[in-house]
Every structure is written in structure tokens, then in C-alpha cells.
């Protein structure tokens, strides 16, 4: 079995409680939908950005800031980090990262929708509210930065309007909350939305 080497493929200097070395590349192939070649390439890129092998939230925010230099990525990265740090250890590893990437790039549409719902479910209570959507939308606008919206600046009124439009489409029974089934049913019955999700996630790598 082909294993990651401590001296090259995974840092050996991390504390034992942080160092989570996959037993083999075969194991990662088994738990993801990537080939050995893809895993090696993805790990090479991961190691360049995260040489310690364990990414904390401040480090993750610093990485994101390189891709969005004109925006404020703090809120959005905190939500995304929560999903990547599946085991609530205050960091994520290559294995956490590649399992998430496998869902977004190679997962079924239901797997992708479940992941998106988890991202939006910022309080981990299994439901989305209008306030949840507004918080997420604000974080996305902040991430992109004001330079993106020169011709149509984003105001509080704009965010509220977009939130209301989106929430009303999903909250069909007007209960004030949206659960996973509501979210999934709406998305699966919107072919244009499904196509957009498939396109965006299929081009992630």
C-alpha cells in the first residue's frame, strides 16, 4: 500500500494530537472520488499553502485574503472553516479538505445541496432563518469587496431586499424557518439552479 511519507508528504513535527496521517493513498481514494494522481497533485498544493499540515482559522483567513485582496473575508471564512473543521478541533487537515472537495467536485447533487445547507446553517440547529440568509449574504458581499459593485453599490437596503426575495422562494409554508427537506425540495425542482451549482462546483479544480 502506498503511504504518505512523514519526511516529504506530511510534516512529522506536528504534535501527535494534530498529526493525522492517512494510512495510505488508497485509503483516501476509498473515502473520496479522486484518483491517486489527483490526490498527489492536490496534496502538493495543500502542502505549499499549509506546510504544517493543520490549518487554523487565522491561517485559513490569511490564505483566502490572497484571493480576495479587495474584500473582507473574515466572516465568510469563519462560516466555511466551521464546515471544514468537521470534528470541531479548531483546525482542519488535508483529509478534511479533500473530503469536502470530493463532495463539491464529484459528489451527487444531493450531496452538494447537503453541504451547502451545512454552510448556511451557521448555528448548527438544522434550520435556516431570514437572519441566517442575511448574515451569509453580507459575508459574501464583504468577501467580494466594494470594487466589484462600483456601478451598483451594496447597501443595507440591497442586502435586505435580496434576503427577502430568496427567503420567500424557499419558505413556501411561511413558517419562518427552512429545514433541509425544504431547501432540497426547492433546489431539486429548480433546474436552472441545479445546472448553476453543477457548473460552479465542477470547475472548482
C-alpha positions in Angstrom: 0.0 0.0 0.0 1.3 3.4 -0.9 1.6 5.6 2.2 2.4 9.3 2.7 5.9 9.7 4.0 6.4 11.8 7.1 9.5 13.5 5.7 8.0 14.5 2.4 4.3 14.2 2.2 3.2 15.0 5.7 5.1 17.0 8.4 6.5 14.9 11.2 7.0 17.8 13.6 3.3 18.3 14.4 2.1 17.3 17.9 0.5 13.8 17.9 -2.9 15.2 18.7 -2.8 17.3 15.5 -0.8 15.0 13.1 -3.5 12.9 11.3 -1.5 11.0 8.7 -3.7 9.0 6.3 -2.7 5.3 6.4 -2.3 5.2 2.6 -3.3 7.0 -0.6 -5.5 4.0 -1.2 -7.5 4.9 1.9 -8.1 8.5 0.6 -9.1 7.0 -2.7 -11.6 4.9 -0.9 -13.2 7.8 1.1 -13.2 10.3 -1.8 -13.9 10.3 -5.5 -10.4 11.2 -6.6 -7.7 9.1 -8.2 -4.2 8.6 -6.8 -2.7 11.1 -9.3 -5.3 13.7 -8.4 -4.7 13.2 -4.7 -0.9 13.6 -5.1 -1.4 16.9 -7.0 -4.0 18.2 -4.5 -1.7 17.4 -1.6 1.2 19.1 -3.3 -0.8 22.3 -3.5 -2.2 21.9 0.1 1.3 21.4 1.5 2.6 24.6 -0.3 -0.1 26.7 1.3 -0.2 24.8 4.7 3.2 23.3 5.4 2.3 22.4 9.0 -0.5 20.1 7.7 -3.1 21.6 10.1 -4.9 24.8 9.1 -6.2 27.0 11.9 -8.9 29.6 11.3 -6.5 32.6 11.2 -4.3 30.8 8.7 -7.3 29.9 6.6 -8.4 33.6 6.6 -4.9 34.6 5.5 -5.0 32.2 2.6 -8.4 33.5 1.5 -7.3 37.1 1.7 -4.8 36.4 -1.1 -7.6 35.5 -3.4 -9.9 38.4 -2.4 -7.5 41.3 -1.6 -10.2 44.0 -2.0 -12.7 42.4 0.3 -13.1 41.4 3.9 -13.1 37.6 4.1 -13.3 37.3 7.9 -17.0 36.4 8.3 -17.2 34.2 5.2 -14.1 32.2 6.1 -15.4 31.7 9.6 -18.5 30.0 8.2 -16.5 28.0 5.7 -14.0 27.0 8.3 -16.8 25.6 10.5 -17.8 23.2 7.8 -14.2 22.1 7.1 -13.5 21.6 10.7 -16.0 18.7 10.9 -14.6 17.3 14.2 -14.5 20.7 16.0 -10.8 20.6 16.7 -10.1 24.2 15.9 -8.2 23.2 12.7 -8.6 21.0 9.6 -6.2 18.7 7.8 -5.7 17.6 4.3 -8.1 14.7 4.8 -10.9 17.1 5.9 -10.1 19.3 3.0 -10.1 16.7 0.3 -13.3 15.0 1.6 -15.1 18.4 1.3 -13.6 19.0 -2.1 -14.7 15.5 -3.2 -18.3 16.4 -2.4 -18.2 19.7 -4.2 -16.4 18.5 -7.3 -17.5 14.9 -7.7 -20.5 14.5 -5.3 -24.1 13.9 -6.3 -26.4 16.9 -6.5 -28.0 15.9 -3.1 -24.5 15.6 -1.5 -23.7 19.1 -2.8 -27.0 20.5 -1.5 -26.5 19.0 1.9 -23.1 20.6 2.1 -24.4 24.0 1.0 -27.1 23.7 3.7 -24.5 23.0 6.3 -22.6 26.1 5.2 -25.8 28.2 5.6 -26.7 26.6 8.9 -24.3 28.8 10.8 -25.8 28.0 14.2 -25.8 24.2 13.6 -29.5 23.9 14.6 -30.8 22.3 11.4 -32.8 25.3 10.2 -32.3 28.5 8.2 -34.0 31.8 9.0 -34.2 35.1 7.3 -31.5 36.4 9.6 -29.3 33.4 8.6 -29.6 34.3 4.9 -28.9 37.9 5.6 -25.8 37.1 7.5 -24.5 34.8 4.8 -25.3 37.3 2.0 -23.5 40.1 3.9 -20.4 37.9 4.3 -20.4 37.1 0.6 -20.7 40.8 -0.4 -17.9 41.7 2.1 -15.7 38.9 0.6 -16.1 40.2 -2.9 -15.4 43.8 -1.9 -16.8 47.1 -2.9 -14.7 47.3 -6.1 -16.9 44.6 -7.6 -20.0 46.7 -7.1 -18.8 50.1 -8.4 -21.9 50.6 -10.6 -24.4 49.3 -8.1 -23.1 49.8 -4.5 -24.3 47.3 -2.0 -26.4 49.0 0.8 -28.3 47.6 3.8 -31.4 48.0 1.7 -30.0 46.0 -1.1 -29.0 43.1 1.2 -32.4 43.1 2.9 -34.2 43.1 -0.5 -32.1 40.2 -1.8 -32.6 38.3 1.5 -36.4 38.7 1.4 -36.6 37.6 -2.3 -34.5 34.5 -1.6 -36.2 33.5 1.6 -39.7 33.9 0.3 -38.9 31.5 -2.5 -37.7 28.8 -0.1 -40.2 29.4 2.8 -43.2 28.1 0.9 -45.3 27.4 4.0 -44.4 30.8 5.6 -43.2 29.1 8.8 -40.2 31.5 9.2 -37.7 28.7 9.1 -36.3 26.4 6.4 -35.1 22.8 7.1 -33.0 20.6 4.9 -36.0 19.0 3.2 -37.5 22.4 2.3 -34.1 23.5 0.9 -33.5 20.3 -1.0 -37.0 20.1 -2.5 -36.8 23.7 -3.7 -33.4 23.3 -5.3 -34.2 19.9 -6.9 -37.3 21.5 -8.6 -35.3 24.4 -10.0 -33.3 23.0 -13.0 -31.5 26.3 -13.7 -30.3 26.4 -10.1 -29.1 22.8 -10.3 -27.2 23.5 -13.5 -25.5 26.5 -11.9 -24.5 24.5 -8.9 -23.1 21.7 -11.1 -21.2 24.2 -13.3 -19.7 26.1 -10.4 -18.6 23.0 -8.4 -17.4 21.1 -11.4 -14.9 23.8 -12.3 -13.6 24.2 -8.7 -10.5 22.1 -9.5 
